[in-house]
Amino acid sequence: MKFRTFTRHIREGAKNILRNGWMTVASIGAVTTTLILVSVFLAIVFNLNEFAKNIESDVEIKVLVDLTTTEDEVIALGDQVEQVKGVEAVHFSSNEEELDSLMNSMGEQGQAWGLFEQDNPLNHAFLVRAENPQETENIAKQIEGFEHVYSVNFGQDIVDQLFTFNNYARLIGVILIAALVLTAVFLISNTIKITIIARSTEISIQKLVGATNGFIRWPFFVEGLLLGVLGSIIPIVIILFGYHYIYQNLASQISINFVKLLPFTPFAWQLAAIVLLIGGTIGVWGSVMSVRKFLKV
């Protein structure tokens, strides 16, 4: 494409934006409203996904060692556990450490367990973390069959419910975002379609005098892109200022380990770029879909 032709398409697309007046305002308003909802849902979904990852990363397998196991056998068992496919880290916790942990977890009542310091009845333990938390159950079943393993515990019922909830939450988030994006495409394509109907005669004449489909389509392509980009400006401003305010005022007040907001930088800027890309894409797609039927003369 020649540079002169390219600049002509840009000029025509920009003129169409100004020429259509209230229809342009309606298109930008539709995109803006939808992208505000999309950006809010994206921020929520990304943060929920981060929460889910933090929760899943805390899932551990606790392997209790038989009380009769010798020191060499404990070391060999630890090496065997480390070699299991999918295991990320293995931490050995002696029965003394297990007793201290138990006493600390029970507060003042735990002091009574101090009587067992000389004759500790607890098992040595290995704390195992999986590379992929979803593989926790499979890894636990493999370790359960090893020699000198007294029991394996990872809270199977709770973990299964946790993973199921996280998977459903992610799926619902994706579906909602996809529905909002499709709504935006529908709104902008119908809005542009109305403006194209008013110029259907002009398009027919251009076709009859030999204009190619690309020559006719490009100004509408530019128009849709501009509508999408302009409709993204307000949502991006809301994202940057809104998320900065929330992060500054809420992040420091949340004391739960796994509930942490994604840091403003780079998350907010990445989200703004995604919204701009979505806006431009739905503008172009809506415009291309609307003009296609009028190119058949």
N, C-alpha and C positions, 0 to 999 in steps of 0.2 A: 504494500500500500504506500502510495506517495505521501510525503509529509504534508503537502497542500491538501490532499484529500482527507488526511487524518485530522488536521486542524479544522477543516470544514465540518466534519462529523461532530467534533467537540463543540464548535460554535452553535451548530443546529441543536444539539442536545441541550446546551445551556439556554438557548432561546426558547425551546419548548418548555423548559422549567418556568421561565418568566411569562411566557405567552399564556399558559394554562391557568395562571392566577390561583383561584380558590381550589381547583382540583389538585394543584401542586401542594397547597397547604394541607388538604385532606390526606394526600398520600404521605407526606412527611409526618403528619399527626398520627396516622395509622402505624407507620413504622416506629415512630418514637414511643408510642404507648406500648406496643408489643415488645420492643427491645428493652424497655424499662422492666417489664415483667420477666423477660428472658434473662436479663442481667442479674436481677434479684434471685431468680431460681438458680442460675449458674453459681452465684456466690454461695448460696445455701448448700447446693449439691456438692460443690468442691470442698467446702468446709466439713460437711457431713462425711464425705468420703475420707477426709483426713482424720476425723474423729474415729471412723471405723478402722482405718489403718492402725491408729494408735492403740485402739482396744485390741485388735487382732495381734499386734506385735507383743502385747503383754501376756498372750496365751503361752503357757509353759507346760511341759510334761514333767511330772515329778516321779522319778524312778526310785523306789525304795529297795535297798539292798538287804539280802538275807543277813540276819544277825550272826550267823555262823561263818560268814564269808571272811577269808583271810585278807590281809592287806594287799598281797600280790594279786589275789583274785579280784579285789575291788579295782585295782589299777587296770587289770586286763579287761574288766567289764566296761570301764570308762573308755578305753581305746576302742572296744567293739561298738559302743554306742556312737562314738564320734564318726565311725566309718559308715554308719547308716546313711543311705542316700537321702538327701533333703534336709539333713541336720545342719543348722547354721552354727550353733554354739552349745557347749556342754559345760556346766559349772558343777563342781563337786562340793557338796555340803556335808561336813562331818556330823556325827550325832551330837557333838558338843554345840556346833553351830545351830543345829535343828532345835536343841533344847533352849538355847539363848533366844532364838527367834520365837519359839512358843511362849517363853516367859515374857518377852517384850510385847507380844500381841495380846496377852491377857492382862496387862497392866499390873496393878497391885495384887490381884488374885494369882498372878503368875509366879509370885515369889515363892509360893508353896512348892513349886516344882524344883526349887533349889535343893530340896532334900535328895533328889536323884542325880546330883552332879557327880557323886562318887560311883554310883551304880546306874549308869545311864541306860534306860530301857529302849531308847529310840534308835531307829535305823539310820545308817548312812544314806545319803540320797544324792542323786544326780538331777540337776535341773536342766532340761533340754528344750532348746528353742528351734523351731523349724524355719527354714528359709522362706517357705510359703505356708502361712498359718493354716490355709485350707487343707494342707497335708498332715496336720497334727494327728488326726485319728489314725491314718495309715502308719505313720512312724511309731505311734504308741503301740499299735498291734504287733509290729515287728519286734520292738524292744521287749514286749511282754513275754515273748518266747525264749528270751536269752536265759542262760543258766545264771544262778545266783540272784535273780530278780525276784524280790518278795511281792511287789505289786507296782502297778503303773496307774497313775491318776492324772487326769487332765480336765476333770469336770465335763465329761462327754455331753451330758444333756444340756448344760448351760452353753457350752461351746457350739454345739449344733444349732441351738436356737439363735445364738449370736450371729453365726455365719449366715443362717437363713434370713434373719432380719436385715443384715447388712446388704445381702444380695438383692432382696426385694426393694430396699430403700434406694439402692443405686438404679435398679431397673425403673422404678416409678419416677425417679428424677429425670432419667433419660427420656422417658415417654412424655413427661410434661413439657420438657424443653423442646422436644421434636414437635409436639402439638402446637406450641406457641410459635415456633418458626414457620410451620406450615400455615398457620393462621395469618402470619405476617405476609407470606408469599401470596396467599389468596387475596388478602386486602389490597396489596399494592398492585397485583396483576389486574384485578377488577377495576381499580382506580385508573390505571394506565389504559386499560381497555376502553374505558369511556372516552378518554382523550383521543385514542386512536380511531374510534368510530367516527369522531368528528372530522378526521383527516383521511377517512377511507377512500374518498374520491381522489384526493391528492396522491395517495399510494397507488391507486389503480392507474392513474395517468402516468406516473413514473414508470410503472411496469410496462405500460403500452409503448412508451418511447424508448424502452430498452434498458432501463436501470436494473442492475442486478439486485438480487435479494440482499446481499451483503451491504450494498450501498444504501439501501432503504433502511435496513435493520440497524446499522451502526448508530445513527442519532438516537434511536430509541434505547439502544444499549447504553449509551452515555447518559441519557435521561434517567434510566432506571438506576444506574450506578450512583449518580448524583443524589437522587431521591433517597437511596439507601444510606449513603454517607451522611447527608444532611440530617436524616432521621436518627442517626447514631450519636450526634453531638450531645444532645441533652442527656441520654442514658449514660454516656461516658462521663460527663460532668458529675452526674449523680453518683456513679460508681466511685470515682476518685474521692470526692468530698465525703460522701456517705460512709464508705468503708473506712476512710481515714478516721472519721469521727468515732465510728463503732470500735475500731481497733484501739484507739487511744483511750477510750472510756470503759471498754468492757474487758479487754485482754488482761489488764492488770487485776481485775476483780475476780477472775475465774481461777480457782485454786485447785480444781480437779486436774490430775496429771494428764489424762488423755483428752480433755476438752481444751484444746488450744486453737485459737484462730490462726489461719494462715497469715504470715507477716505481710504488711501492706506492700512492701517492696520485696519481690517483684510481682506478687500475686495481682494487685489491683491493676497494674499496667498490663500484665498479660491478659487479664479479663477484659480490659478496655480494648485491647487489640482484637480479641475474639469477637467482641460485640461489633466493632467496626467491620471486621471481615464478614460477619453474619449479615449486617446491614447492607453492605455492598453486594453480597451474593444474592440475597433475596430480592434486592432491587433489580439486579441484572436478570435473574431468573424470571421474575414476574413480568418484566418488560419483554423478554424474548418469547415467553409463552403467549403473551397477549398479541404480539404483532404477527406471530407465525401464520394464523388463519387468514390474515388479510393479504398475505403475499401470494396466495393461490388465486390467480386471475386467469 
